[in-house]
Amino acid sequence: MPVLHSRVDSSSIRRLNSTLSIRIEELNAKISALYLQNLHMRASEIALSVQLKRECKRTKSLLNQMRPVRHSKPYSTPCAFETVVVAV
């Protein structure tokens, strides 16, 4: 199969190079914005996880206070909403 050679002048190459450079800059800006958004979401996730653990402890404490005295065993069932946070 013969190879077709096309004549490309240097101005076309410069124009394409310029277009691609602009696109690369746009994509890099988007990556930076997404990275920042990811950091904010991760911080929010950690804060919510801490708040959830605090609320679960508070709930357990309130349930233990409400238990009749004859039950000496404290409430120790894990909170239904407790989750394990996995670092990514």
C-alpha positions, 0 to 999 in steps of 0.5 A: 500500500503506497504511503501518501505524503501531504505537503504541510506548510510551517504556518499550518504546523504553527497554527496547530501547535498553538491550538494544541497548546491552548487546549493543553493549558485549558485541560491543565486548568481543569485538572487544577480545579478538579484537584482543588474540588477533590481536596474540599470534598475530602476535607468535608468527608473527614469533618462529617465522619468526625461529626458522625462518630461524635453523634454516635457516641452521644447517642450511645451515652443517651441510650445508656442513661435511659437503660433501666438500672437492672441492666448492668451491661452498657449499650455497646452495639455499634451505631448503625451509621458508623463507617470506616473511612478509607484514605484514597 
